[in-house]
Amino acid sequence: MEKAFAKAEELADTVKEYVNNRIAAAKLNVAEKSSAVIANLAATLAVAGVLMLFILFSSIALAFCLGAWIGATWAGFLIVGGLYLLIGIIIWTARVKIIQLPVMNSILKQLFGDEDEEN
């Protein structure tokens, strides 16, 4: 009878160890995937910041160039502003297709894409 209790106790310890190992593996998996998403987000924000500066300075240069060509600096800035308004309207109307779905797919691919390789 004592042998049966010892075996049951040993089995319970093994099950506890297994469950603890599975929990630790799940925590590591979550940490790995979340850190990959955060790293990708940080890299994307850095590139977006540099692109925004490029667009800003290019827009100012284009506005001054158009203003000199037309003869009124304010008109160059107005034309560039109108172009950005048009681009903003186009992006707003197509935001789900060109922004939301690709971002969601990218994040889901990062979070769940590696599971196919593991199994």
LUMDO-849195 format. One line per 10 residues: for each residue x, y, z of N, C-alpha, C, O. Coordinates in pm, 1 decimal. Atoms other than C-alpha are relative to their C-alpha. Example, Ala and Ser with C-alpha at 12.3 -4.5 7.8 and 13.67 -1.06 7.14 Angstrom:
2
89.0,-119.0,0.0,1230.0,-450.0,780.0,90.0,120.0,0.0,193.6,118.1,66.5; -82.0,-119.0,-6.0,1367.0,-106.0,714.0,-77.0,109.0,73.0,-26.1,219.8,89.9
//
This chain:
119
82.0,-118.5,0.0,0.0,0.0,0.0,86.6,125.1,0.0,55.5,224.2,-66.1; -88.7,-115.7,-5.1,285.8,234.3,81.5,64.5,24.4,-135.0,91.1,138.4,-173.0; -58.2,-13.2,133.5,433.8,162.3,-259.8,-95.8,74.3,-91.8,-52.9,157.4,-171.8; 100.5,-65.7,83.9,109.4,273.6,-425.0,-5.0,148.9,31.5,-12.9,231.8,-59.1; -0.8,-141.3,-38.3,109.9,597.6,-225.3,126.8,69.2,-48.6,122.2,183.9,-93.1; -126.8,-57.2,46.3,474.3,655.8,-311.7,-4.0,23.0,-150.1,42.5,126.1,-198.8; 12.8,-14.4,145.5,401.7,596.9,-681.0,-95.4,114.8,-34.3,-68.3,192.8,-125.5; 96.1,-107.6,24.5,99.6,829.5,-667.6,62.8,135.2,31.0,41.0,232.4,-41.2; -68.1,-123.5,-36.9,308.1,1094.2,-492.8,103.5,37.7,-106.4,117.3,154.3,-143.2; -99.7,-22.7,104.5,582.8,1054.2,-751.7,-67.4,47.2,-129.2,-17.7,136.5,-197.7
75.5,-40.4,118.3,326.5,1080.1,-1030.4,-51.7,142.8,14.2,-47.8,219.5,-82.0; 49.0,-135.5,-24.1,178.1,1394.8,-874.3,113.5,101.0,-13.5,94.9,208.6,-70.4; -115.6,-89.7,13.7,524.6,1550.8,-849.2,39.2,16.8,-146.0,72.0,127.0,-189.9; -33.4,-5.1,142.7,593.8,1463.9,-1212.4,-100.7,86.8,-75.9,-62.7,166.3,-161.9; 104.2,-80.3,64.9,261.6,1615.2,-1320.8,17.7,147.6,34.1,4.6,233.4,-53.3; -23.3,-139.0,-40.2,332.4,1932.1,-1119.5,118.6,59.2,-75.7,113.2,172.2,-124.2; -118.8,-47.1,71.5,677.0,1959.5,-1275.8,-32.1,23.3,-147.8,12.5,121.8,-206.6; 39.1,-14.4,139.8,528.5,1906.5,-1622.9,-82.7,126.7,-20.7,-57.6,203.6,-113.5; 85.6,-119.1,11.0,261.9,2173.3,-1568.0,82.7,127.3,18.3,64.6,223.7,-56.1; -85.6,-116.8,-21.2,519.4,2418.6,-1431.7,89.9,26.0,-120.6,111.7,140.9,-159.1
-82.8,-16.9,119.3,744.5,2353.1,-1731.4,-81.0,53.5,-117.5,-32.0,136.9,-193.6; 87.0,-49.2,108.4,453.5,2408.7,-1972.7,-33.3,148.0,21.3,-35.9,225.4,-74.4; 28.9,-140.8,-30.2,366.3,2736.1,-1797.8,122.4,86.1,-29.3,110.6,194.2,-87.0; -122.9,-74.9,26.9,728.0,2849.3,-1814.6,24.6,11.9,-150.3,66.2,117.4,-198.1; -16.5,-3.9,145.9,744.0,2758.8,-2184.7,-97.8,97.3,-62.6,-62.0,170.1,-155.2; 99.8,-93.4,52.7,423.0,2951.9,-2250.9,40.5,144.0,29.1,25.3,231.5,-56.2; -46.3,-135.1,-34.7,561.4,3255.8,-2066.7,115.0,42.7,-90.6,117.7,156.2,-138.3; -111.9,-31.5,88.5,882.2,3240.4,-2269.6,-47.5,26.7,-143.0,2.9,116.5,-210.5; 54.5,-18.2,133.8,683.6,3207.1,-2591.0,-67.9,136.0,-13.1,-48.8,205.6,-112.8; 66.5,-130.0,0.8,470.8,3510.8,-2505.6,102.1,113.0,5.0,88.9,212.7,-66.0
-103.3,-103.3,-10.2,777.0,3711.3,-2406.8,75.4,15.2,-131.3,104.2,127.1,-173.9; -72.2,-4.6,127.4,956.5,3620.1,-2729.2,-82.5,68.7,-108.1,-32.2,155.0,-179.9; 84.6,-57.1,104.6,663.4,3707.6,-2953.3,-32.3,146.1,26.5,-33.8,227.1,-66.2; 30.3,-140.3,-29.7,574.9,4028.5,-2771.6,123.5,87.8,-19.2,111.8,201.5,-64.7; -121.2,-79.4,22.3,936.8,4144.5,-2779.1,28.2,15.7,-148.4,80.1,119.2,-190.1; -16.5,-12.6,145.2,948.8,4072.9,-3153.2,-94.6,105.4,-56.3,-56.0,184.3,-142.5; 96.3,-100.7,46.1,634.0,4280.3,-3206.9,44.6,139.9,41.6,36.7,233.3,-38.1; -44.8,-130.4,-48.6,769.9,4566.1,-2993.3,123.9,46.4,-75.8,135.3,164.3,-109.3; -120.1,-36.9,76.4,1106.2,4558.6,-3172.7,-36.5,43.0,-141.4,18.7,139.6,-194.1; 44.5,-37.4,134.3,931.8,4566.8,-3509.2,-70.9,134.5,2.1,-53.3,215.4,-89.1
68.6,-128.0,-13.7,713.4,4853.7,-3391.4,99.3,113.8,17.1,82.8,219.9,-43.1; -101.7,-103.2,-20.7,1016.7,5050.1,-3272.7,75.0,29.9,-129.2,100.4,146.1,-160.9; -69.3,-20.5,127.7,1196.3,4997.2,-3603.5,-89.9,72.8,-99.5,-44.3,161.4,-171.8; 95.0,-65.1,90.3,884.7,5097.8,-3796.7,-17.0,146.6,37.1,-22.1,232.3,-51.1; 14.2,-139.2,-43.8,844.7,5413.6,-3587.5,124.3,81.8,-33.3,113.0,198.8,-70.0; -123.6,-71.0,34.3,1209.8,5507.2,-3643.1,3.7,33.3,-148.6,36.6,145.6,-186.7; 1.9,-23.2,144.5,1178.1,5466.0,-4019.8,-109.2,101.2,-35.4,-88.2,188.0,-120.1; 108.8,-94.7,27.1,845.1,5651.3,-4018.3,41.2,141.7,39.6,6.6,237.4,-29.6; -46.9,-133.1,-41.2,1005.7,5940.4,-3828.2,93.7,61.5,-102.5,82.3,179.6,-135.3; -93.5,-50.0,101.8,1285.3,5971.7,-4082.9,-76.3,34.9,-128.2,-49.3,137.4,-190.8
80.1,-29.6,118.9,1034.1,5951.3,-4368.6,-83.3,126.9,17.5,-99.6,204.4,-76.7; 78.7,-121.2,-25.6,820.1,6220.0,-4206.3,86.9,124.9,-14.0,43.0,225.5,-69.7; -91.2,-113.3,16.8,1121.4,6451.4,-4186.6,30.5,23.9,-147.9,34.5,138.3,-193.2; -24.8,-12.6,143.7,1198.1,6379.9,-4552.9,-119.5,65.1,-69.6,-102.2,155.6,-151.2; 120.3,-55.7,61.4,838.4,6455.3,-4652.1,-16.9,146.3,39.6,-54.3,228.4,-44.1; 12.5,-137.6,-46.3,835.7,6773.1,-4441.0,92.5,92.9,-78.0,48.0,193.9,-132.5; -95.3,-87.0,68.0,1151.8,6919.0,-4592.3,-22.1,1.6,-151.3,-3.6,104.9,-215.6; 30.5,3.0,143.5,1060.3,6805.0,-4943.3,-122.7,84.7,-31.2,-127.7,151.6,-134.4; 121.4,-80.1,20.6,718.3,6967.1,-4906.8,31.3,149.3,6.6,-19.5,227.9,-73.4; -38.1,-141.9,-10.9,870.9,7296.1,-4794.2,75.8,42.8,-124.7,51.5,150.8,-178.7
-75.6,-31.8,120.7,1114.6,7285.8,-5085.6,-92.9,10.0,-121.2,-79.8,102.0,-201.9; 95.1,-3.1,111.1,833.6,7205.3,-5330.7,-87.8,124.4,6.8,-115.7,186.2,-95.9; 84.3,-118.3,-14.6,618.0,7485.0,-5189.8,76.1,126.1,-41.2,21.4,211.1,-111.4; -79.1,-116.8,40.3,897.6,7740.4,-5228.7,26.5,-1.4,-150.8,22.6,103.4,-215.3; -24.2,11.3,144.0,975.1,7610.9,-5579.3,-124.5,38.9,-79.6,-116.3,116.6,-174.8; 125.0,-36.4,67.9,610.4,7631.9,-5687.3,-31.3,147.9,18.3,-78.9,214.1,-73.9; 23.8,-141.4,-26.4,582.4,7972.1,-5523.3,86.6,88.9,-87.0,39.4,190.7,-137.7; -88.8,-78.2,86.9,883.4,8102.6,-5715.0,-43.6,-11.5,-144.8,-35.6,86.1,-219.5; 43.4,21.8,138.2,751.4,7954.8,-6038.2,-128.7,77.8,-30.3,-142.8,136.3,-137.8; 127.6,-71.5,17.8,402.1,8104.1,-5990.8,18.0,149.3,24.4,-47.4,231.4,-39.8
-21.8,-139.6,-32.9,528.8,8427.4,-5842.6,-57.0,40.2,134.6,-46.6,156.3,174.3; 56.0,-27.3,-132.8,355.8,8400.2,-5504.5,30.0,-118.7,90.4,-18.0,-229.9,68.2; -40.6,108.7,-88.8,506.9,8199.1,-5223.3,-119.8,-64.1,67.7,-124.8,-186.0,83.6; 118.2,53.6,-67.4,173.2,8162.7,-5048.5,-75.2,-97.1,-90.0,-133.3,-193.8,-40.6; 70.0,89.4,92.8,27.9,7999.6,-5361.5,69.0,-136.9,-5.8,2.1,-239.8,-15.9; -71.9,127.7,-1.6,301.8,7733.9,-5359.2,-36.5,-82.7,121.9,-59.0,-203.3,111.8; 38.7,71.8,-121.3,220.7,7645.8,-4998.9,-146.0,-45.3,-6.4,-180.5,-151.9,44.7; 141.0,36.4,14.4,-150.9,7644.4,-5081.8,-15.1,-121.7,-90.8,-95.8,-210.3,-62.3; 6.4,114.8,91.0,-96.5,7402.5,-5371.3,48.2,-127.3,70.9,-15.7,-232.1,61.7; -51.2,117.5,-72.4,115.2,7167.9,-5157.9,-99.5,-43.5,107.0,-122.4,-163.0,125.4
101.8,33.2,-100.0,-144.7,7186.5,-4880.9,-119.7,-68.9,-63.1,-174.3,-163.7,-6.5; 111.2,62.9,71.6,-416.5,7101.7,-5132.3,33.6,-142.9,-42.2,-51.5,-231.6,-36.5; -42.3,136.1,35.2,-216.6,6801.2,-5251.9,-8.2,-92.5,121.5,-53.8,-206.4,111.2; 8.3,81.6,-121.3,-188.3,6677.8,-4893.7,-144.1,-24.5,42.1,-176.4,-131.8,93.1; 141.9,19.5,-30.0,-560.2,6730.8,-4842.3,-57.9,-108.6,-89.5,-132.4,-194.2,-41.8; 46.9,102.3,93.4,-632.4,6521.9,-5152.7,53.2,-138.3,38.5,-21.6,-236.0,39.2; -59.2,127.1,-42.3,-391.9,6248.9,-5040.1,-66.1,-49.3,129.2,-94.0,-168.4,143.1; 66.2,36.6,-125.5,-549.3,6254.2,-4691.4,-140.0,-53.8,-22.2,-180.0,-149.9,43.5; 135.7,48.4,30.2,-900.7,6211.9,-4835.2,5.9,-139.2,-61.6,-73.6,-226.4,-26.8; -13.7,131.5,63.8,-786.8,5920.7,-5052.1,37.1,-105.7,103.7,-20.1,-214.7,104.2
-41.6,95.5,-103.7,-613.7,5750.5,-4757.8,-114.7,-27.2,96.7,-134.6,-141.5,137.9; 110.9,18.2,-94.6,-914.8,5808.0,-4529.9,-107.3,-91.1,-58.4,-162.5,-175.3,12.4; 105.0,82.9,59.6,-1157.1,5650.2,-4776.7,45.5,-145.1,-17.3,-37.2,-236.2,-16.1; -50.9,135.8,20.9,-931.1,5347.6,-4830.7,78.7,-50.6,120.9,160.3,-141.7,107.2; -82.4,30.9,-117.4,-793.4,5324.0,-4473.9,-6.8,-146.2,41.3,94.0,-202.2,84.3; 11.9,139.8,-41.8,-927.7,4975.4,-4402.6,85.7,-88.5,-90.3,155.8,-178.0,-43.3; -69.9,84.7,97.0,-778.9,4828.6,-4719.0,150.6,23.7,-0.6,228.1,-71.0,-14.0; -143.2,-28.8,14.4,-443.1,5006.4,-4719.8,75.2,14.3,131.6,198.3,14.4,132.6; -70.1,-16.2,-128.5,-370.7,5049.0,-4347.6,-40.2,-109.6,99.1,44.7,-186.1,144.9; 43.2,89.2,-107.8,-582.5,4842.7,-4107.9,27.6,-146.6,-29.2,86.2,-215.5,54.4
-19.7,141.9,30.8,-575.6,4504.9,-4283.9,147.4,-38.7,-8.9,185.8,-140.7,48.4; -141.6,39.2,1.7,-201.8,4504.2,-4364.0,65.9,2.5,137.7,148.1,-84.1,167.8; -58.9,-5.9,-134.0,-111.4,4610.2,-4008.2,-47.9,-118.8,83.3,32.3,-183.1,151.0; 53.2,113.6,-75.2,-340.3,4348.9,-3854.1,62.2,-130.9,-48.6,99.7,-215.5,32.6; -60.2,122.1,53.9,-206.7,4079.0,-4087.6,146.3,-13.0,40.1,193.0,-122.8,70.0; -141.4,2.9,-37.8,152.3,4173.1,-4008.9,16.5,-40.3,145.9,101.8,-123.1,178.1; -9.4,33.3,-142.4,97.5,4157.2,-3632.5,-40.5,-145.2,24.2,25.4,-216.4,100.0; 42.6,138.9,-17.4,-94.2,3828.9,-3655.1,103.4,-97.6,-55.8,125.4,-204.6,1.1; -103.4,86.8,56.5,175.7,3681.3,-3878.1,119.3,-9.9,94.8,178.5,-116.8,110.0; -109.8,3.5,-96.5,440.1,3780.5,-3622.7,-36.3,-81.5,123.2,46.7,-155.7,175.7
39.5,69.8,-122.0,241.4,3642.9,-3331.6,-22.5,-149.1,-21.8,15.1,-230.6,62.4; 39.0,138.9,19.1,118.2,3318.4,-3486.4,66.7,-68.0,-118.5,41.0,-185.7,-143.4; -63.6,56.7,118.7,332.6,3263.8,-3796.6,102.1,-105.8,31.0,121.5,-196.4,-50.0; -105.8,94.5,-34.8,607.2,3070.5,-3617.0,-54.8,-132.8,49.0,20.4,-229.8,58.2; 56.9,124.4,-50.3,366.5,2805.8,-3485.8,-0.6,-108.4,-106.6,11.5,-226.7,-74.6; -2.3,98.6,107.1,354.1,2637.7,-3826.8,137.3,-65.8,-11.3,147.5,-184.8,-41.2; -135.4,52.4,9.6,732.4,2597.5,-3823.8,32.7,-92.1,117.5,111.6,-185.3,102.6; -29.3,79.1,-117.6,734.3,2451.6,-3471.8,-65.0,-137.2,-5.4,-6.4,-235.5,40.2; 75.0,126.9,2.0,472.3,2179.7,-3535.1,34.6,-84.5,-118.1,-19.8,-193.7,-133.8
//
